[in-house]
Amino acid sequence: MRVFVTGGSGFVGGHLIERLAPKHAVSALARSDKSAAVVEAFGATAVRGELGAVSEESLRGVDAIVHCAAFVEEWGTRAQFWEGNVEGTEQLLRAARAAGVRRFVHVGTEAALFDGHDLVAIDETAPYPAKQRFLYSESKAEAERRVLAANASDFHTVSIRPRLVWGPRDASVLPAVLRMAREGSWSWLDGGRHETSTTHVQNVCAALELALEHGRGGEAYFVVDDGTRTMRSFLSALAETQGVALPDRSAPSAVVRPLSALIEGTWRLVGAKRTPPMTRFAIAMMSSSITIDDRRARRELGYRPEISVDAGIAAMKAAHASARTTM
């Protein structure tokens, strides 16, 4: 199978290329020499271009696209989120249809359904919020709507929705936790008691590979690790893989949520470019329980987690210890 990957120099995309390259002819979008070198090191053929301007010609002969690229920054303008997540996806859909691609697999997220309240044991019947509160959630929801609406008899589209992706080479969750711990700014919200589902990057990629051939067109599929755990137990274990113990300090979300809204509003009022010390989205995510029921993926994709949370944590801890001994 000929597979085209966007976001191949990123966390999920890079792992996906490594998984698919031994079995398929994989090409990957690269907008710079640096990105091209990265995706080629993972095993893909680099295709120069950028999201929002993918040529029809570059997709000729491709059987399936896996769209991993997204604007996932914690802070940005509505235009940045919309261009990166909605317009880029829409243009890629048009180019894919014109080129005769037959399958389009989108990397979605449970955040598309998140409006700041708990999401407990939700499945794919949970609706998008009537009113979106966060730019990332709004833009990812709209992108997914367009992907699923584009499904046709000769163009099957599916969306794979992981929750809290983690694992080796994570460039967002773990680095942010470690940075705050080292700066002395880390604090739990409500003692870290809120429950969460998670998805190891290997399990995300297993689901994406299955979606190349399985799953009903026009449908979304949640995929998560086995079980749920508290934010405190999971993030503490994750930080400990790098030899960092998170402090016990905690703050009530009833105080921090309004404070984050005030800080974010001030940042936007003065036109600040850098990310504020706290954002509404991050604070809301850390102070909500979000747990997922992925039985549809298990039933229709044949999905099963390939690696457990305990095994993933142990592997990261061993890799860190090995790296320290060779320094």
Number of C-alpha atoms within 10 A of each C-alpha: 13 17 24 27 26 24 23 30 26 19 20 24 24 25 19 25 28 19 17 20 17 11 10 13 17 25 25 28 26 25 16 14 10 10 19 20 16 18 27 21 15 19 20 27 20 24 21 16 15 15 23 17 12 21 19 16 11 17 24 15 15 20 19 26 26 25 24 21 23 23 18 14 11 15 21 17 12 14 13 16 22 20 18 20 25 26 20 20 25 20 15 24 22 14 21 26 18 14 18 17 24 20 25 29 25 25 23 24 23 25 24 24 20 25 20 21 13 17 20 15 15 17 18 17 7 11 11 18 14 8 8 17 14 19 20 26 23 24 26 27 24 18 24 28 18 18 27 20 14 19 19 14 8 12 18 23 30 29 26 23 27 27 22 18 21 24 21 16 15 14 12 14 14 18 13 12 19 20 12 13 17 13 8 11 12 18 18 19 24 18 17 23 17 20 21 24 25 24 24 26 26 23 24 27 24 19 27 28 18 15 28 22 13 16 22 15 23 19 18 27 27 25 31 28 25 16 13 17 18 17 24 21 13 20 18 17 20 26 19 16 21 16 13 15 16 22 13 11 13 13 13 14 19 11 10 18 20 13 16 21 16 14 16 19 15 13 17 13 9 8 9 12 11 9 13 16 10 18 21 22 23 15 19 21 18 21 26 23 21 26 23 24 18 22 18 17 24 16 11 14 20 14 24 18 18 15 16 16 22 10 11 19 22 15 15 18 19 14 14 14 14 11 10 9 7 6 5
